[in-house]
Amino acid sequence: MIGGKLSLYRRNKRMKSIEKQSPARIIALGFLAVILAGSVLLMAPFCVKPGVELHYVDALFTSTSAVCVTGLIAVDTADTYTVAGQTVVAFLIQIGGLGVTSVGVGVILALGRRVNLKERLLIKEAMNLDSGKGIVCLVKNVLKTTLIFEGAGAFLSFLVFSRDYPPLKALGISLFHSVAAFNNSGFDILGGLRNLIPYQDDVLLNLTTAGLIIFGGLGFLVIMDIARKRSFKRLTLHSKAVIVTSLILLALGTVLIRFTEDITWLGAFFTSVSARTAGFSTFPLGDFTTAGILTVSVLMFIGASPGSTGGGIKTSTLFTLFHTIKGAAMNEEPHAFHYRIPQAAFYKAAIVTALSGLAVCLGIFLMCILEPELPFEDILLEITSAFGTVGLSTGITPSLSPWSKLLEIGIMYIGRLGPLTIATLWVFKPDTSVSFPEGSISIG
């Protein structure tokens, strides 16, 4: 009896301790817990194929890559893991794409429980929302949207994979592929580290995958805004910024890749789409020129959009920086689509870009020390891919040393949570009223 009361007391104490943590810290710990749980599951005998020797660092790498919806692989998913293991990877991708908090709230709603204030704050933080209004409705719409897109993607993918595989296996591949594509994670279960290279000329699979990647990368808020208003003029500034920036990047990336590489227009378009945090490849990046690698790296660094399944500094960040710099150059107030861009948005965009650049540069520097024999452009692509949670690689990932893999695990984790979130994990205190006098500092 006393032991039971003591156990209950300790449990309540732990719950109160968790509730005192900042939303960002809870989200970070949630992702970490899922990653560690996933790595343990992937080491289980029923997840690993007979005769395959799997080291824990590779299981941890796979789990991190899945939860951070990256797609970089230390071991081939199809050749290493059983159907159960591949299913675990798919679930980790789904949890990582939707977000730990969204999945948690979805489970709470499915059980018929009410969502409390703390859980609403977590969703607000995780999806980068300005307001906590309509959180429950938003989560329901996110889950419905995901189901619709992934269901349609699986159906269209099945039409392609059923030509080459038995119906049941084709269905499994299609479901896995649709989940990976919509969540902007470049995992495949075709085997042999081939990714989608065997299907580089298949128009249906290329366009289906590209469509899933694009909509998954736009963000749920933009998708819902489009569904509600159905007119570009009536969309919010955020939606307009995301759509316009995404279209420009897709077009510019396609043209640059087509003229720097000896590939088809379809291949250039798919690579441009995939570089925006998806990680699928229909042409081997190991054969790309330095100019092509640089183009892909820039696209990966920019990434997808806020509230989406993708990473990078985000399209809205680039949009804000561009229009603010343009306004300063033309000596006018920064604006777009008849809206003024707030100074706070530029302030945050500048910090995110600076911290992201610092994380990538530091990662490249450390990788150069750990892997001195690797070409610089391979390391540039690898680290940028890890940070942008993309998954594209020249093929060096499986041959990296354990320390290099641990470095990439850290970079993927930072990229998924965001460098600004990581930087503020250790500081959680209310705003103070202290104001410092303004000083003068020369810039430029």
C-alpha positions in Angstrom: 0.0 0.0 0.0 2.8 2.4 1.0 4.8 1.3 -2.1 1.8 2.0 -4.3 1.3 5.5 -2.9 5.0 6.2 -3.3 4.9 5.1 -6.9 1.9 7.4 -7.6 3.6 10.3 -5.8 6.7 9.8 -8.0 4.6 9.6 -11.2 2.7 12.8 -10.3 6.0 14.5 -9.6 7.4 13.5 -13.0 4.3 14.7 -14.7 4.5 18.1 -12.9 8.2 18.3 -13.9 7.3 17.7 -17.5 4.5 20.3 -17.5 6.9 22.9 -16.3 9.1 22.4 -19.4 8.9 24.8 -22.3 6.9 23.5 -25.4 10.1 23.5 -27.5 11.9 21.3 -25.0 9.0 18.9 -24.7 8.8 18.6 -28.5 12.6 18.0 -28.7 12.4 15.3 -26.0 9.5 13.7 -27.7 11.4 13.4 -31.0 14.4 12.0 -29.1 12.2 9.5 -27.3 10.7 8.3 -30.6 14.1 8.1 -32.3 15.6 6.0 -29.4 12.5 3.7 -29.3 12.7 3.2 -33.0 16.4 2.3 -32.9 15.7 -0.3 -30.3 12.8 -1.8 -32.3 14.9 -1.9 -35.5 17.5 -4.0 -33.6 14.9 -6.6 -32.7 15.4 -10.0 -34.4 12.0 -9.9 -36.1 13.0 -6.6 -37.8 16.3 -7.7 -39.2 16.6 -10.3 -42.0 18.4 -13.6 -41.1 22.1 -13.5 -41.7 22.3 -9.7 -41.7 24.6 -8.1 -39.1 23.3 -4.8 -38.0 25.3 -2.5 -35.7 23.3 -0.2 -33.3 24.7 3.0 -34.8 23.2 2.0 -38.1 19.8 1.3 -36.5 20.0 4.6 -34.7 21.0 6.3 -38.0 18.0 4.7 -39.8 15.6 5.6 -36.9 16.9 9.2 -36.9 16.7 9.5 -40.6 13.1 8.2 -40.6 11.8 10.3 -37.7 13.5 13.4 -39.1 12.0 12.5 -42.5 15.4 12.6 -44.2 16.0 9.5 -46.2 19.8 9.2 -45.8 20.6 5.5 -45.2 23.5 3.8 -43.6 22.2 0.3 -44.7 19.7 -0.5 -47.5 16.2 -0.6 -46.0 15.0 -3.5 -48.3 18.1 -5.6 -48.0 18.5 -5.2 -44.2 15.0 -5.2 -42.7 12.1 -7.6 -42.8 8.6 -6.6 -43.7 8.1 -5.9 -39.9 11.3 -3.7 -39.9 10.1 -1.8 -43.0 6.7 -1.3 -41.4 8.5 0.2 -38.3 10.4 2.5 -40.6 7.2 3.6 -42.3 5.5 4.3 -39.0 8.6 6.3 -37.9 8.4 8.4 -41.1 4.7 9.0 -40.5 5.2 10.1 -36.9 8.2 12.3 -37.9 6.3 13.9 -40.8 3.1 14.7 -38.9 5.1 15.6 -35.8 5.1 13.8 -32.5 2.6 16.2 -31.0 0.1 16.0 -33.9 0.2 12.2 -33.6 -0.2 12.4 -29.9 -3.2 14.7 -30.1 -4.7 12.5 -32.8 -4.5 9.5 -30.4 -6.1 11.6 -27.7 -9.0 12.5 -30.0 -9.4 8.9 -31.1 -9.7 7.9 -27.4 -12.4 10.5 -26.9 -10.5 12.6 -24.5 -10.4 16.4 -24.4 -7.2 18.2 -25.5 -5.9 20.4 -22.7 -4.2 23.8 -22.8 -0.7 22.4 -22.6 -1.3 20.1 -25.5 -2.7 23.0 -27.6 0.4 25.0 -26.8 2.6 22.1 -28.0 0.7 21.9 -31.3 1.0 25.7 -31.7 4.8 25.5 -31.2 5.3 22.4 -33.4 3.4 23.8 -36.4 4.7 27.3 -35.9 1.3 28.9 -35.6 0.6 32.5 -34.6 -2.6 31.6 -32.7 -3.9 28.7 -30.7 -7.4 29.1 -32.1 -9.0 26.0 -33.8 -6.1 23.7 -32.9 -8.3 20.6 -32.5 -10.0 21.2 -35.9 -6.6 21.8 -37.5 -5.2 18.5 -36.2 -8.3 16.6 -37.5 -7.9 18.3 -41.0 -4.1 17.5 -41.0 -4.9 13.8 -40.4 -7.6 13.7 -43.0 -5.4 15.5 -45.6 -2.6 13.1 -45.0 -4.9 10.1 -45.4 -6.3 11.5 -48.7 -2.9 12.3 -50.3 -1.2 9.1 -49.2 -4.2 7.0 -50.3 -4.2 8.6 -53.8 -0.4 8.3 -54.0 -0.5 4.7 -53.1 -3.2 3.9 -55.7 -1.2 5.7 -58.5 2.1 4.1 -57.4 0.5 0.7 -57.4 -0.4 1.1 -61.1 3.4 1.3 -61.7 4.8 -1.2 -59.2 2.2 -3.8 -60.1 3.9 -4.2 -63.5 7.1 -5.4 -61.9 6.1 -7.1 -58.6 3.4 -9.5 -57.4 0.2 -7.7 -56.3 0.8 -8.0 -52.5 4.4 -6.9 -52.7 3.5 -4.1 -55.1 0.8 -2.9 -52.6 3.4 -2.9 -49.8 5.9 -0.9 -51.9 3.2 1.5 -53.0 2.0 2.2 -49.4 5.6 2.7 -48.2 6.5 4.9 -51.1 3.4 7.1 -50.7 4.1 7.6 -47.0 7.8 8.4 -47.7 7.0 10.8 -50.6 4.2 12.8 -48.9 6.3 13.1 -45.8 9.3 14.3 -47.9 11.5 11.3 -46.8 13.6 9.7 -49.5 13.4 6.1 -48.2 12.7 3.3 -50.7 12.3 -0.5 -50.3 13.3 -1.5 -53.8 16.7 -2.9 -52.7 20.3 -2.6 -53.9 20.6 1.2 -53.0 18.9 2.0 -56.3 16.3 4.4 -55.1 14.0 5.3 -58.1 16.7 5.1 -60.8 15.0 2.1 -62.5 11.9 4.3 -63.0 13.7 7.4 -64.3 11.6 7.4 -67.5 8.3 6.4 -65.9 6.2 9.6 -66.3 3.4 8.4 -64.0 5.6 7.5 -61.1 7.7 10.6 -61.5 4.7 12.9 -61.5 2.9 11.1 -58.7 6.0 11.2 -56.5 6.7 14.9 -57.4 3.1 15.8 -56.6 3.2 14.1 -53.2 6.5 15.9 -52.4 5.2 19.3 -53.6 2.0 19.2 -51.6 3.7 17.7 -48.5 6.3 20.5 -48.7 3.8 23.3 -49.1 2.5 22.8 -45.5 -0.9 21.8 -44.2 -1.9 25.4 -43.5 -1.4 26.4 -47.2 -3.2 23.3 -48.4 -6.2 24.1 -46.2 -6.1 27.7 -47.2 -6.2 26.7 -50.9 -9.1 24.3 -50.3 -11.1 26.9 -48.4 -10.6 30.0 -50.7 -9.9 28.5 -54.1 -8.6 31.8 -55.4 -5.0 33.1 -55.3 -6.2 36.6 -54.6 -8.0 35.6 -51.5 -5.1 33.6 -50.0 -3.2 34.8 -47.0 0.2 36.5 -47.4 1.9 33.3 -46.0 0.2 31.1 -48.6 1.0 33.4 -51.5 4.6 33.7 -50.3 5.0 29.9 -50.1 3.4 29.2 -53.4 5.2 31.8 -55.4 8.6 31.1 -53.9 8.1 27.3 -54.4 7.2 27.7 -58.1 10.2 30.0 -58.7 12.6 27.6 -57.0 11.1 24.6 -58.9 11.4 26.3 -62.2 14.9 27.8 -61.6 16.2 24.5 -60.2 14.9 22.6 -63.2 16.6 24.9 -65.7 19.9 25.0 -63.8 20.0 21.2 -63.3 19.1 20.5 -67.0 21.8 22.8 -68.3 24.5 21.6 -65.9 23.8 17.8 -66.2 23.3 15.4 -69.1 19.8 14.3 -68.0 16.3 14.6 -69.4 13.9 17.5 -68.6 11.8 15.1 -66.6 14.9 14.1 -64.6 15.8 17.7 -64.0 12.3 18.6 -62.9 12.2 15.6 -60.5 15.6 16.4 -59.1 14.6 20.0 -58.5 11.4 18.8 -56.7 13.2 16.2 -54.7 16.0 18.5 -53.6 13.4 20.5 -51.7 13.7 18.0 -48.8 12.4 14.8 -50.3 15.6 12.8 -51.2 14.4 10.6 -54.0 16.7 10.3 -57.0 16.1 9.1 -60.5 19.7 9.8 -61.6 22.8 9.1 -59.5 24.1 12.2 -57.9 27.6 10.7 -57.8 27.7 11.5 -61.6 26.7 15.1 -61.2 29.1 18.0 -62.0 30.3 20.4 -59.2 27.8 23.0 -60.6 25.0 20.5 -60.3 26.0 19.5 -56.8 26.1 23.2 -55.8 22.6 23.8 -57.3 21.1 20.9 -55.5 22.8 21.9 -52.2 21.4 25.4 -52.4 17.9 24.0 -53.0 18.3 21.6 -50.1 19.4 24.4 -47.8 16.3 26.5 -48.6 14.0 23.5 -48.3 10.2 23.3 -47.9 7.7 25.5 -46.1 6.7 26.1 -42.4 4.2 23.6 -41.0 5.1 21.1 -43.7 6.8 17.7 -43.6 10.1 19.2 -45.0 13.1 20.9 -43.6 15.6 23.6 -44.6 15.4 27.3 -43.7 12.0 27.4 -45.4 10.6 29.2 -48.5 8.9 31.9 -46.3 12.3 32.7 -44.8 13.8 33.3 -48.2 10.8 35.3 -49.3 11.0 37.5 -46.2 14.8 38.1 -46.6 14.5 38.9 -50.3 11.7 41.4 -50.0 13.2 43.1 -46.9 16.6 43.5 -48.7 14.8 44.7 -51.8 13.0 47.3 -49.7 16.2 48.5 -48.1 17.9 48.7 -51.5 15.0 50.8 -53.0 14.6 52.8 -49.8 11.0 51.8 -49.3 9.0 49.8 -46.8 9.3 46.1 -47.4 6.0 44.8 -48.8 4.5 42.1 -51.0 1.0 41.4 -52.3 -0.1 44.7 -50.8 1.0 43.6 -47.3 3.8 45.1 -45.2 6.3 42.6 -44.1 6.8 43.0 -40.3 10.2 43.7 -38.9 9.9 40.9 -36.5 9.6 38.4 -39.4 12.8 39.7 -40.9 14.5 39.5 -37.6 13.5 35.8 -37.1 14.3 35.0 -40.8 17.8 36.4 -40.4 18.5 34.5 -37.2 17.2 31.2 -38.7 19.4 31.7 -41.8 22.5 32.6 -39.8 22.1 29.7 -37.4 21.4 27.3 -40.2 24.5 28.4 -42.1 26.5 28.0 -39.0 25.2 24.5 -38.4 26.0 23.4 -42.0 29.4 25.0 -42.0 30.4 23.4 -38.7 29.1 20.1 -39.9 31.1 20.3 -43.1 34.2 21.3 -41.2 33.9 18.3 -38.7 33.2 15.9 -41.6 36.2 17.1 -43.4 38.3 16.2 -40.4 36.6 12.9 -39.8 36.7 11.9 -43.5 39.7 13.6 -45.1 39.8 11.3 -48.1 36.3 12.3 -49.3 35.9 15.0 -52.0 34.6 18.3 -50.6 31.5 18.4 -52.9 30.4 15.0 -51.6 30.7 16.3 -48.0 28.9 19.5 -48.9 26.0 17.6 -50.4 25.9 15.1 -47.5 25.8 17.6 -44.6 23.4 20.0 -46.4 21.2 17.0 -47.1 21.3 16.0 -43.5 20.5 19.5 -42.2 17.7 20.0 -44.8 16.3 16.6 -43.9 16.5 15.7 -47.6 18.2 12.4 -48.1 20.1 13.0 -51.3 23.7 11.7 -51.4 26.4 10.8 -53.8 26.5 7.4 -52.2 29.1 7.9 -49.4 26.7 7.4 -46.4 27.1 3.6 -45.9 30.9 3.9 -46.0 31.1 6.6 -43.3 32.8 5.9 -40.0 30.6 5.5 -36.9 31.7 9.0 -35.7 30.7 10.6 -39.0 27.3 8.8 -38.8 26.8 10.1 -35.3 27.7 13.6 -36.6 25.0 13.3 -39.3 22.5 12.0 -36.7 23.1 15.2 -34.7 22.8 17.4 -37.9 19.5 15.6 -38.9 18.1 16.2 -35.4 19.0 19.9 -35.5 17.6 20.2 -39.0 14.2 18.6 -38.1 13.7 20.7 -35.0 15.2 23.9 -36.4 18.4 25.6 -35.2 16.5 28.4 -33.5 14.5 25.8 -31.4 17.7 24.0 -30.5 19.3 27.3 -29.5 16.5 28.2 -27.1 16.1 24.7 -25.5 18.2 25.7 -22.5 16.5 29.0 -21.9 12.9 29.1 -20.7 11.9 32.2 -18.7 9.2 34.8 -19.1 9.9 38.1 -20.8 11.4 40.7 -18.5 10.7 44.4 -18.6 14.4 45.3 -18.6 15.2 47.6 -21.5 18.8 48.6 -22.5 19.8 51.9 -24.1 20.2 51.8 -27.9 23.8 51.9 -29.1 25.4 52.6 -32.4 27.3 50.0 -34.5 28.6 50.3 -38.1 27.3 47.7 -40.6 28.6 47.0 -44.1 
